């Protein structure tokens, strides 16, 4: 009985060890922003879930031609006037002035495309985002979240790495729709290409036409410059 008991205990401890990172990820604390909200004319924000808080728990402002995002909860920002259709590329430069400034591990930020019914329970959109540790992630909502390149994304040598916590890191991110493909490029290198037919389908995107904007995960501090649409 003693050997059986010890074996069971070892197995239980091992299971807890495996599940611990996932549990920690789910239990992360979101640090709301004092004086948050949206002060850029025409722009709107939407959270992944209304239960995550309010758009006033994050902050979008504009300073010297740059958008400045500080989160709070993970949030997507867009201007309804910014619409893309057909074949196009949406690009911008993202700078994390102090890597992991508001968190204990890397969190991503990047480009949003294909936004439809944003801010409603039926919203759908796709984003490609970079981490300051050399990883990137492609994910969408339709309206439930769906993965494109894995739950935690993947590493790619094109994605810049910060030299350490508190140090700056910059990423040039572009998402393109061309023919039957949707692709993401970071710092001039295509890091992922996906079949459009696999993305525009039930439970995923309504269309690759729609609003475009930016997204940042929770507890981040970034600036965004040169957000633009280029028609292919």
C-alpha positions in Angstrom: 0.0 0.0 0.0 2.9 2.4 0.8 4.4 2.0 -2.6 1.1 2.5 -4.3 0.5 5.6 -2.2 3.9 7.1 -3.1 3.4 6.3 -6.8 0.0 8.1 -6.8 1.5 11.1 -5.0 4.3 11.4 -7.5 1.9 11.2 -10.4 -0.4 13.8 -8.9 2.6 16.2 -8.3 3.8 15.7 -11.9 0.3 16.5 -13.2 0.2 19.7 -11.1 3.6 20.7 -12.4 2.4 20.3 -16.0 -0.8 22.3 -15.4 0.8 25.1 -13.4 1.9 27.3 -16.4 -1.6 27.1 -17.9 -3.2 27.9 -14.6 -0.9 30.9 -14.1 -1.7 32.1 -17.6 -5.4 32.0 -16.9 -5.1 33.7 -13.5 -3.0 36.7 -14.7 -4.0 40.0 -13.0 -5.0 42.8 -15.3 -3.7 46.2 -14.1 -6.3 48.8 -15.1 -5.2 52.2 -16.3 -5.9 55.3 -14.2 -7.5 58.0 -16.4 -8.0 55.5 -19.2 -10.3 55.7 -22.2 -10.0 56.8 -25.9 -8.9 60.4 -26.7 -8.2 59.9 -30.4 -11.1 61.3 -32.5 -13.0 58.7 -34.4 -11.4 55.7 -32.8 -13.2 52.9 -30.9 -12.1 50.0 -28.8 -13.4 46.5 -28.1 -12.3 43.9 -25.5 -12.1 40.2 -26.1 -15.0 39.8 -23.6 -17.2 42.3 -21.9 -16.5 40.5 -18.6 -12.9 41.5 -19.0 -13.7 45.0 -17.9 -14.2 48.3 -19.8 -12.4 50.2 -22.6 -11.8 52.8 -19.9 -9.5 50.2 -18.2 -7.0 50.8 -21.1 -5.9 54.0 -22.8 -5.5 55.2 -26.4 -4.0 58.6 -27.0 -2.1 60.4 -29.8 1.1 62.2 -29.4 3.2 63.8 -32.1 1.6 61.6 -34.8 2.0 58.4 -32.9 -0.7 56.3 -31.3 0.1 55.5 -27.7 -1.5 52.4 -26.2 -1.4 51.4 -22.5 -3.4 48.3 -21.4 -5.2 47.1 -18.9 -7.2 44.4 -20.5 -6.3 43.1 -24.0 -8.0 45.4 -26.4 -8.5 46.1 -30.2 -8.7 49.7 -31.4 -10.0 50.8 -34.8 -11.5 53.7 -36.6 -14.6 52.8 -38.6 -13.4 55.1 -41.4 -10.4 52.7 -41.9 -11.8 50.0 -44.2 -9.9 47.5 -46.5 -11.3 45.3 -49.2 -10.1 43.1 -52.0 -6.3 42.6 -52.1 -4.4 44.9 -49.6 -1.7 45.3 -47.0 -2.1 46.9 -43.6 1.2 47.9 -41.9 2.5 49.8 -39.0 5.6 50.2 -36.8 5.2 49.1 -33.1 7.6 50.1 -30.4 7.7 48.8 -26.9 9.8 51.5 -25.2 10.5 49.4 -22.1 10.2 45.6 -22.8 7.8 44.0 -20.2 7.3 47.4 -18.6 3.9 46.4 -17.1 4.2 42.6 -17.0 6.4 39.8 -15.9 6.6 38.0 -19.2 6.3 39.0 -22.9 2.9 40.0 -24.3 2.1 40.7 -28.0 0.9 43.6 -30.1 0.2 44.0 -33.8 -2.1 44.5 -36.8 -5.9 43.8 -36.9 -7.7 43.2 -40.2 -11.1 41.9 -41.4 -13.0 43.6 -38.6 -16.8 43.1 -38.9 -19.5 43.9 -36.3 -16.7 45.1 -34.0 -17.8 46.0 -30.5 -20.8 43.6 -30.7 -21.3 40.0 -29.5 -20.9 38.9 -33.1 -17.6 40.6 -33.8 -15.0 38.9 -36.1 -11.4 39.9 -36.9 -7.9 38.5 -37.4 -4.6 39.8 -36.0 -0.9 39.1 -36.3 1.1 40.3 -33.3 4.8 40.1 -32.2 6.4 39.5 -28.9 9.6 41.2 -27.8 11.1 37.7 -27.3 11.2 36.7 -31.0 7.8 35.1 -31.2 4.7 36.0 -33.1 1.1 34.9 -33.0 -1.8 34.9 -35.5 -5.3 34.5 -34.0 -8.8 35.5 -34.6 -12.3 35.9 -33.2 -15.5 34.7 -35.0 -16.9 35.6 -32.4 -15.2 32.9 -30.3 -11.4 32.9 -30.3 -9.7 30.7 -32.8 -6.0 29.8 -33.2 -4.1 30.0 -36.5 -0.5 29.3 -35.5 -0.9 27.7 -32.1 -2.0 28.7 -28.7 1.2 30.6 -27.9 2.4 31.3 -31.5 5.8 30.4 -32.7 9.4 31.7 -32.9 10.8 33.3 -36.0 14.3 34.8 -36.5 12.7 37.9 -38.2 11.0 39.0 -35.0 13.2 41.4 -33.1 14.2 40.5 -29.5 14.7 43.1 -26.8 18.1 43.0 -25.2 16.5 42.7 -21.8 13.6 43.9 -19.6 13.2 47.6 -19.7 15.0 47.9 -23.0 13.3 49.1 -26.2 12.3 46.8 -29.1 10.6 47.7 -32.4 8.7 45.6 -34.9 7.5 46.5 -38.4 4.3 44.4 -38.9 2.2 43.9 -42.1 -0.8 41.8 -42.8 -1.6 41.2 -46.5 -4.6 39.7 -48.3 -3.7 38.7 -51.9 -5.7 36.2 -54.0 -6.4 33.1 -51.9 -3.8 33.9 -49.2 -3.5 35.9 -46.0 0.0 36.5 -44.8 1.9 38.2 -42.0 5.3 39.8 -42.5 7.5 41.1 -39.6 10.5 43.3 -40.2 10.3 42.7 -43.9 10.1 38.8 -43.8 7.0 36.8 -44.3 6.6 34.7 -41.2 3.3 33.1 -42.0 0.9 32.4 -44.9 -2.5 30.9 -44.6 -5.3 29.8 -46.9 -8.1 32.4 -47.1 -10.7 29.7 -47.4 -9.6 28.2 -44.1 -10.1 31.6 -42.4 -13.3 32.8 -44.0 -15.6 30.1 -42.8 -18.2 29.3 -40.2 -17.0 30.2 -36.7 -14.2 32.3 -38.0 -14.1 35.4 -40.3 -17.1 36.7 -42.1 -14.8 38.2 -44.7 -11.3 39.5 -45.2 -13.0 42.8 -46.1 -13.6 45.1 -43.1 -12.1 47.5 -40.6 -8.4 47.5 -39.8 -6.7 48.6 -36.7 -4.3 47.6 -33.9 -4.4 45.2 -31.0 -2.4 44.9 -27.8 -2.5 42.2 -25.1 -3.1 43.0 -21.5 -0.6 45.0 -19.3 1.4 46.5 -22.2 2.8 49.9 -23.1 3.5 50.6 -26.8 3.6 53.3 -29.5 2.3 52.8 -33.0 3.4 54.8 -36.0 2.8 54.9 -39.7 -0.4 52.8 -39.7 -1.4 52.6 -43.3 -3.4 50.7 -46.0 -1.7 49.8 -49.3 -3.8 48.5 -52.1 -2.3 45.6 -54.0 
